[in-house]
Amino acid sequence: MQTGSRIVLTLALGFGAGCAGTASPGPDAGVKEALPSAVEGTAAYRERISMPPGAEFEAVLQDVSRADAQAMEIARATIPDAPNPPIRFTIPFDVAKIHASHSYSVRALIRADGQILFSSDTVYPVLTHGAGHTVDILLKRAAIASATDSALMNTPWKILSIAGEPLQAIEGKKKPRLILQSENGRNAWSATIGCNQMSGGLEIKGDRTEFKAGMATLMACPPPLDMLEKQLGQSLLASKHWRIQGNRLELRDDAGGQTFLCETAHPE
């Protein structure tokens, strides 16, 4: 009886070890096997104008899964001396960077002489959640500042909304403000939601912005200012494009989502 028990126990242990040694495929395995190694597409604009000499086309595949953070670049493709539209492009990418639960999109732009001429302002999903690996992008002409438009720099901006949510000043607190400053060739930003004063570095190239984290005063902010202040900082870091129409400034992230809507602040 003892010998038989040892045999049964040995077989059971052997069977368990065999099962443990068989690795089940991860949740992304099937998706990655089915994915191509590149996103393909076309980009065009409606205006009947020729591409200027030396214009460069750029298309970027990005992870846009997190609404509270800036899009993460996966891969990009550039075409120097871009032809007239439609522009055909291919973005090779590393399949290992793609996750079935994440969301991905492609953005594109055309620049010449350091200025953005055309850019996409709509999210074009690809790869996951039923989206394919091909995309047709409609580019919009970049806004050109007119004599009636407010200046981007050194203008006090009243913050109307953050990430699409209307913002109201709180009685007895500072009014929500954003100022983009330029002095001696250096750019910087400062902002407040009504409690602490925040500031940091700023880079501007054409219609593209890069807000950099910096310093802030350290007052304890009561609700809802504490959460709004956190959202202010996150949304500024996510802001990558600017546009002025009349007395309004709009900031957007790389996925085309509005991060800020401001208007010229009247002197108090």
Rosetta blueprint (number, residue, H / E / L):
1 M L
2 Q H
3 T H
4 G H
5 S H
6 R H
7 I H
8 V H
9 L H
10 T H
11 L H
12 A H
13 L H
14 G H
15 F H
16 G H
17 A H
18 G H
19 C H
20 A H
21 G L
22 T L
23 A L
24 S L
25 P L
26 G L
27 P L
28 D L
29 A H
30 G H
31 V H
32 K H
33 E H
34 A H
35 L L
36 P L
37 S L
38 A E
39 V E
40 E E
41 G E
42 T E
43 A E
44 A E
45 Y L
46 R L
47 E L
48 R L
49 I L
50 S L
51 M L
52 P L
53 P L
54 G L
55 A L
56 E E
57 F E
58 E E
59 A E
60 V E
61 L E
62 Q E
63 D E
64 V L
65 S L
66 R L
67 A L
68 D L
69 A L
70 Q L
71 A L
72 M E
73 E E
74 I E
75 A E
76 R E
77 A E
78 T E
79 I E
80 P L
81 D L
82 A L
83 P L
84 N L
85 P L
86 P L
87 I E
88 R E
89 F E
90 T E
91 I E
92 P E
93 F L
94 D L
95 V H
96 A H
97 K H
98 I L
99 H L
100 A L
101 S L
102 H L
103 S L
104 Y E
105 S E
106 V E
107 R E
108 A E
109 L E
110 I E
111 R E
112 A E
113 D L
114 G L
115 Q E
116 I E
117 L E
118 F E
119 S E
120 S L
121 D L
122 T L
123 V L
124 Y L
125 P E
126 V E
127 L L
128 T L
129 H L
130 G L
131 A L
132 G L
133 H L
134 T E
135 V E
136 D E
137 I E
138 L E
139 L L
140 K E
141 R E
142 A L
143 A L
144 I L
145 A L
146 S L
147 A L
148 T L
149 D L
150 S L
151 A L
152 L L
153 M L
154 N L
155 T L
156 P E
157 W E
158 K E
159 I E
160 L E
161 S E
162 I E
163 A L
164 G L
165 E E
166 P E
167 L L
168 Q L
169 A L
170 I L
171 E L
172 G L
173 K L
174 K L
175 K L
176 P L
177 R E
178 L E
179 I E
180 L E
181 Q E
182 S E
183 E E
184 N L
185 G L
186 R E
187 N E
188 A E
189 W E
190 S E
191 A E
192 T E
193 I L
194 G L
195 C L
196 N L
197 Q E
198 M E
199 S E
200 G E
201 G E
202 L E
203 E E
204 I E
205 K E
206 G L
207 D L
208 R E
209 T E
210 E E
211 F E
212 K L
213 A L
214 G L
215 M E
216 A E
217 T L
218 L L
219 M L
220 A L
221 C L
222 P L
223 P L
224 P L
225 L H
226 D H
227 M H
228 L H
229 E H
230 K H
231 Q H
232 L H
233 G H
234 Q H
235 S H
236 L H
237 L H
238 A H
239 S L
240 K L
241 H E
242 W E
243 R E
244 I E
245 Q E
246 G L
247 N L
248 R E
249 L E
250 E E
251 L E
252 R E
253 D L
254 D L
255 A L
256 G L
257 G L
258 Q E
259 T E
260 F E
261 L E
262 C E
263 E E
264 T E
265 A L
266 H L
267 P L
268 E L
